[in-house]
Amino acid sequence: MSALDVVTAVLVLGGSTLALTAAIGVVRFPDTLTRMHAATKPQVLGLLLVLAGAAIRLRGNADVGMLILAGLFTLITAPVVANRVGQLAYREQNIRDDLLTRDEMLEFAEEREPGTNGQD
């Protein structure tokens, strides 16, 4: 077993562990905002670790480019999706106010002038 095999195993196992903690967080957390946080932060890092381990294992193969594209696509889309889900949950009042330490969306809504729908 070479050093690259050990690094690959550590990356894949670490990424799998992070994905498992994300799944447990989605099931266990009480409201949409905390579930969204659990679904995005460790899930993206876990996927990137697994992809890095697979890239090391497949070094020199043409499939490494596809792994890089998959990682980049995840990095680009996950924050946008999490932001939109959070905004929708807030608008639908599907959150627990007692878990918020600072309500930044309320501050933003108060700054907007009345009668606008927030679209440019």
C-alpha positions in Angstrom: 0.0 0.0 0.0 1.6 3.3 -1.1 1.4 6.7 0.5 -1.1 7.9 -2.2 -3.4 5.0 -1.3 -3.4 6.1 2.3 -4.1 9.7 1.4 -6.9 8.6 -0.9 -8.4 6.5 1.8 -8.2 9.3 4.4 -9.8 11.8 2.0 -12.6 9.4 1.0 -13.3 8.4 4.6 -13.2 12.0 5.8 -15.5 13.1 3.1 -17.9 10.3 3.8 -17.9 11.2 7.5 -18.8 14.8 6.7 -21.6 13.6 4.4 -22.9 11.4 7.2 -22.9 14.3 9.7 -24.7 16.4 7.1 -27.4 13.8 6.8 -27.7 13.4 10.5 -28.0 17.2 10.9 -30.8 17.4 8.3 -32.7 14.8 10.2 -32.1 16.1 13.7 -32.1 19.9 13.5 -35.4 21.6 14.4 -36.0 24.2 11.6 -35.4 24.9 8.0 -32.5 27.3 8.5 -30.4 25.0 10.6 -31.2 22.1 8.3 -30.1 24.1 5.4 -26.9 24.9 7.1 -26.2 21.3 7.9 -27.1 20.3 4.3 -24.7 22.7 2.6 -21.6 23.3 4.6 -20.4 19.8 5.5 -22.0 18.2 2.5 -20.0 20.4 0.0 -16.7 19.9 1.9 -17.4 16.1 2.1 -18.1 15.9 -1.6 -14.9 17.9 -2.4 -12.9 15.5 -0.2 -14.3 12.4 -1.8 -13.7 14.0 -5.3 -10.1 14.8 -4.3 -9.6 11.2 -3.1 -11.0 9.9 -6.4 -8.8 12.3 -8.4 -5.7 11.1 -6.6 -6.7 7.5 -7.2 -7.5 8.1 -10.9 -4.4 10.3 -11.5 -3.5 10.5 -15.2 -7.0 9.4 -16.3 -9.2 11.6 -18.4 -12.0 11.3 -15.8 -10.1 13.7 -13.4 -11.4 16.6 -15.5 -14.9 15.6 -14.9 -14.3 15.3 -11.2 -12.9 18.9 -11.2 -16.0 20.1 -13.1 -18.3 18.4 -10.6 -16.5 20.0 -7.7 -16.6 23.4 -9.3 -20.3 23.1 -10.1 -21.0 22.2 -6.5 -19.0 25.1 -5.2 -20.9 27.5 -7.5 -24.4 26.2 -7.0 -24.6 25.1 -3.3 -24.4 28.6 -1.8 -26.9 30.0 -4.2 -29.4 27.3 -3.5 -28.9 27.6 0.2 -29.5 31.4 0.0 -32.7 30.9 -1.9 -34.0 28.2 0.4 -33.2 30.4 3.4 -35.1 33.4 1.9 -38.1 31.2 1.0 -38.2 29.7 4.5 -38.0 33.1 6.1 -40.8 34.5 3.8 -43.0 31.6 4.6 -42.3 32.0 8.3 -41.0 28.4 8.5 -38.3 29.3 11.0 -38.0 29.4 14.8 -37.4 33.0 16.0 -36.0 31.8 19.3 -33.0 30.3 17.5 -32.1 33.5 15.8 -29.5 35.7 17.5 -29.9 38.5 15.0 -32.7 38.8 12.4 -30.9 40.3 9.4 -33.8 39.6 7.0 -36.1 41.7 9.2 -33.6 44.6 9.2 -33.4 44.3 5.4 -37.2 44.2 5.0 -37.6 47.3 7.2 -35.0 49.2 5.0 -37.0 48.6 1.8 -39.6 51.1 1.1 -43.2 50.0 1.4 -45.0 49.0 -1.8 -42.1 47.4 -3.6 -41.8 43.7 -4.2 -38.0 43.5 -4.1 -37.5 43.0 -7.8 -35.5 45.3 -9.9 
